[in-house]
Amino acid sequence: MANSAKARNVLDLVEGWTKAEPLRLYDNGTPTDLTGKTVTHEIHDNAGGVVAGVVVTADADQVANPGRVWLTPAAGMTNALSPFSLHFVVTDGAGTVVKYPNGPASTITVYKP
């Protein structure tokens, strides 16, 4: 996922899907090294409600997989609440916060089975 002004759909899911999905965070086309950083998220449904139960973790091997994060969707992410807006929030040890993307939120689209 690029850190740019153009937001895009980053994930298509079917209702009920709760398997972790890999995504990658980039700074100007280069994968972001997430070593020593905390990755969280801000995710909202189509009415602006905060979505609970989504889990985000940085890949443990940032040497082999720089910028890779795993997003585990919440079971309550339904087609009726789709699309969902998503920002990843990365905080370094000094407390500096960077949001990905750096602009309009990316989206997750959920479809009926």
Secondary structure by P-SEA (a helix, b strand, c coil): cccccccccccccccccccbbbbbbbcccbbbbcccbbbbbccccccccccccbbbbccccccccccbbbbbbbcccccccccbbbbbbbbcccccccccccccbbbbbbbcc
